[in-house]
Amino acid sequence: MNSSNNQAITARELTPKPDDSYQLESLQLVRTGYGPRLFGVLLFILWVVAVCFFAFVPWRQSVAGHGEIVVFSPKDRPQTIEAQISGRLIKWYVRDGEQVTAGQPLAELQDIDPRYLDKTQLETMQKQRQALLAKREALSDKASSLSHQIDNLGEARGAAVPAAKERIGQAKDRLFAARQSVEVAEQNIKTTQWQLDRVSVLYDKGLRSQRDQQVALLENTRAKTELQRARAAYDVVSRDTGIAGFDLAKLAADTKAHINSIHAALADVHQLIATTDGEINKLDIDLQNMTGRIAQRSIKAPCGGRVVRLNRVGSGETVSAGSTLATIVPDTMDRAAAILIRDYDAPLVTIGSPVRLAISGWPSLQFVGWPSVAVGTFAGRVAVIDAVDDGKHYYRIIVVPDFAAIKSKKEEPWPSPKILRPGAQTTGWVLLNDVPVWFELWRQFNGFQPTVHAPAPDGEQPRVK
């Protein structure tokens, strides 16, 4: 068969033909087939599309990092329940996974400190306090009584001193009267002496009788006696006046001494009151410590939440102060993502920068350059950027939900806290500027950093609400 075909071709080739037929057959032999032409057209169209793509299609630059879901508010983060005192675990009131409210008892401890083993110690201390209060009240009454005595002595002194001064005045009046009496008596002596001398002269002349002379002598003697009596009275009144002055000084000194003595007693009472107050204050501190110690025997939930782990489960086990007994997760809607980024990328991130998050357990498809077509990712905003690295040249940023976009329904809300738990792994892309694709390829080829807008002036850094 093949040999016959070859002979036919050879015969045709050897047969003479016109010039035009030879040219036509040659063109048919070099003519390109339909398939290569179609491939070339498609290749050209693809090249045009690629040029347009690289020239006009935008590319969203981003900074990637990995981290985990956390609780943003410190008071709502998982808390460890620790034993405040060393003791023996008596009883658990809850189980793993149980929902508790703030202040609900979780466990009971028995104190093992020898200073607090007496069960009646609190009652005894309260009785001691009552006794000290009664003692202080009695001392206060005594101090009040002494103060009244001082007031009474002051009033008595205020009345006695003027009376003593009045007696001195009276004594001075009597002294003046006695002096007048002495002067009168002296004048009487002079008068009677003159009368006696006159009668004696007349008697010698025979003009007066002897009886007249004797009467004059008697009058003179009587005047002398009156003078002696007046002088004696004057001396008595003078001594009485001095005694009255001494009595006034003695009264003032005795009253002052008595008042000073009462003041000293009052100071002693005040000292006892101060000592008693110190004992009461010390006992109050001991009572507060004892009351607090008793309260620390009961382990209570610091907040409402769910018990996720009981570390000491055996009743009768001895625990030391500071031992972790359980872990509780507060009820909160507060969620955030803590993501670590390289120090190379940290200067590009600012507070308020948009972030796309892919969370473990939620199927997602993230197109790095086109976040708008991402599936299964969640929107967030940078709320915190650590001022220092973690020691390995990584900086932590905290991302919170983009509440504005979620509220306007432009973005889907984050999953419920019942299923989005702290510790879930997450990957975040901090979105930066839009640039052409060719620029991004050129940047990646040269190893340059992404471009960012100029930072806001100090004090104008964007805030995340």
Secondary structure, DSSP 4 states (H G I P E B T S, - for coil): -HHHHHHHHHHHHHS---HHHHHHHHHHHH---HHHHHHHHHHHHHHHHHHHHHHHSEEEEEEEEEEEEE-SSGGGS-EEEE-SS-EEEEEE---TT-EE-TT-EEEEEEE--GGG--TTHHHHHHHHHHHHHHHHHHHHHHHHHHHHHHHHHHHHHHHHHHHHHHHHHHHHHHHHHHHHHHHHHHHHHHHHHHHHHHHHHHHHTTSS-HHHHHHHHHHHHHHHHHHHHHHHHHHHHHHHHHHHHHHHHHHHHHHHHHHHHHHHHHHHHHHHHHHHHHHHHHHHHHHHHHHHHHHHTEEE-SSSEEEEEES--STT-EE-TT-EEEEEEE-----EEEEEEETTTGGG--TT-EEEEEETTS--B--TT-GGG-BS-EEEEEEEE-SS--SSSEEEEEEEE-HHHHHTTSSPPPPPTTTS-TT-EEEEEEEEEEEEHHHHHHHHHHTPPPP-PPPPPTT------
